[in-house]
Amino acid sequence: MSGARARVGAGTRFRYDGETVELVEMATTTAGNEVVLKDGLGRVRRLTLKELLFSDRAEVIPDQPGPSADDAEEIASVVLSQLREDERDKVLERAEHVREVLTGYRSGSPELTRGGEPRPDYAPGRQAGPKYAAKAEELGVSVRTVKQWVADFRGHGEAGLAPRRKPSGRSHPSTDERWVETALEVMVEHTDQSRPSRTLVIDRTRARVIARFGPEVVPQPSRATAFRILAELEDRHPLFRLSTKRNRDIADRPKSPYGKLRPTRPGEYLLMDTTRLDVFAFDPLTLRWVQAELSVGMDWYTRCITGIRLTPVSTKAVDVAAVLFESFRPRPAGRNWPRYALWPEHGIPRIALVDVAVEGVGLASPPIAPETLVVDHGKVYVSDHLSSVCRRMGISIQPARLRTGRDKGPVERFFRTLREGLLEVLPGYKGPDIHSRGENVEGEAFFFLDELEEIIREWIATVYHCRPHASLVDPGLPGLRMSPAQMFEHGMARAGYIEVPRDRDLAFEFLATKWRTIQHYGVEIGGRRYRGPGLPPPAARSPYDYRGKHDHWPFQEDPDDVTKIYFRDPASRTWHTLAWEHAPVTGMPLSEEALSFARKLAAKKYRYPDDRLAVADLLERWNLGLGTTLAERRMTLRLSREQAAIELPELDAQTAVGLPSIHRALGVAEAAEQPEAARFEAEAGDDDEADMEDLDEDADFYADALEDA
């Protein structure tokens, strides 16, 4: 499998200022890490490692094949998003046959052995020729076809097995597969409930199919056929013939035995999981209390958190992809974070740099290029989006066993550490369950989603990464307990090199793909019109076959910033940015949810609203004192205080309640430590005290906030 990583060390070649140079030496000086480069004429030059890795003048030359932004083939998300459900199922089935030919197992791993595997014709160690012949005879195709499948799979994964053209016709089965899958979904939902009758399952399946797809879209099978389908599904998910307890035991049973993964170096395994936090958050757009879900990525060897993302209500596949991308490109550290919590730009821990003063803000977490993802079976983790990104980046996916939290034990333990070390000391903590909830939790102070995410990021950097863990030990020194930051240094000493992304343009592939036509005014997505250089003319024929249409083009969109989209020219293989026509009105990133809320506000105020008025009106409401309702005024007051730049002193790293993020979110500052001019300036300006007196008249506003959430 090709990877998106490139090794940097002695012998690595770079393209610097248009000429090829070779790295011959790396040295640590008082000015930082430096490298010595030699060109083809034997001339030697010396420059910093930071400039070599992050400057636009330098580009790494990989020593092995791998993905690149200018590849001739399409990215996996573009190829797979053109397929129908039956075509996607056929590609997945064909991939299983190819993996059986290559490894002897349909899953590709002996750890996920299915019944009867490996079959004698495909036993590991047998020559490839007989395997090709046996598979060709089994599927009724030629040996040349099987060889072509294997070559396509090795080069491009499942996307290489996708059909190049859409089939001319489609055979309709006697029973729609959507009805069967819905019936199985209803059966699974009754796993923890009392045993239902077959008639009840059939009635609920029919009602759900009509509500989900429409009354005439999916044909309903006859009663006799429905009973036969349930009998077949009984083998996949027992529900009717055994006791309910036995059915639950079978549902919780893993399909095959799993071995214990033992990481040996940083980046070998990246654990990813999502949990619902035990604190309430406040959505500034809908003005409601919302549940917040936290998605994290953890390097198994070091226990370092490489990426987090806090989302309201639920998590989407693009959010998980953003967490994965953060491990490649970490976010900058906070402005007021202590020095020991920062990571240099090249990822080497500060403790490994002798007498080096690293300039700049630094990173919030170490950059780690993962080799394998360990995830559960959540919908966002088995989505085509994440699978395509991982296949493209050369990252394997190792699914955990169903309902077996110990397969991802370190990240599950992190969630508990987060709750006990940070969340329970925050205002608005509601406990792990309803029986642990306080009497008036919603009446306490609260945090907006961005504030809560900033607090968690700072706690991870200043407390979690610096505190020794009982499970982080060196086999040679079993009594030594190391912190994640120290374990990262230990792993660097064992691995002996660092890895960097081979192409920064690969970041576009982490975004979602949208298929749209090109009109004379540009491209329209969600009622927003985009235009910019590099866009083909409206009459241009698309080289893609999107569901039988040649007038649709793929565009990459970031739901957190809809002010621009991205398009890759199919001829030059270069990316272009298309700007939203109303982007100058905002002057800042605007999420899709914020725009939707702005449109609702404008529809109530104007007879003929448009996006320009909607965005301008929303920005006005986000300024101090322009909200028309009491709830909006409280929101704008809160946001105005959040936007104020207050410099806070350095606090103790081991105390969660002393984090600068919490003080900034709550607006807490010691008056004794502020200069007289600063205190006078804070009290001047708008009549904030009068506004707060108006708010005190409805002090119980949030007492019933949960009823509306």
URLIN-V237961 format. One record per pair of residues at least 24 apart in sequence whose C-alpha atoms are under 6 Angstrom apart, sorted by the first residue. I is the first residue (numbers start at 1). J is the second residue. Records with the same first field share a line. If there is no record, write none. Layout:
I->J ; J
This chain:
2->66 ; 394
3->66 ; 393 ; 394
4->393 ; 502
5->500 ; 501 ; 502
6->62 ; 499 ; 500 ; 502
7->499
13->61
14->59 ; 60 ; 61
15->58 ; 59
16->57 ; 58
17->57
30->355 ; 356
32->356
69->505 ; 506
70->573
76->159 ; 388
77->388
82->546 ; 547
91->161 ; 162
98->150
111->258
112->256
191->248
254->401
263->301
265->301 ; 491
266->301 ; 491
267->368 ; 369 ; 370 ; 371
268->370 ; 371
269->300 ; 372 ; 373
270->298 ; 299 ; 300 ; 370 ; 373
271->297 ; 298 ; 373 ; 374
272->296 ; 297 ; 375
278->430 ; 431 ; 432
279->428 ; 429 ; 430
281->447 ; 448 ; 449
282->448
288->709
289->709
302->484 ; 487 ; 488
303->484
304->484
306->365
316->380
317->380
321->510
327->367 ; 368
328->367 ; 368 ; 369
330->365 ; 367
331->363 ; 364
332->362 ; 363 ; 364
333->362 ; 363 ; 364
341->461 ; 462
371->395
372->396 ; 397
373->397 ; 398
374->398 ; 399
375->399 ; 400
376->400
422->656
443->702 ; 703
455->661
462->653
463->653 ; 654
511->556 ; 557 ; 558
512->556 ; 557
513->555 ; 556
514->554 ; 555
515->552 ; 553 ; 554
516->552 ; 553
517->551 ; 552
529->580
530->578 ; 579 ; 580 ; 581
531->578 ; 579
532->578
559->591 ; 592
560->591
561->589 ; 590 ; 591
562->590 ; 591
582->612
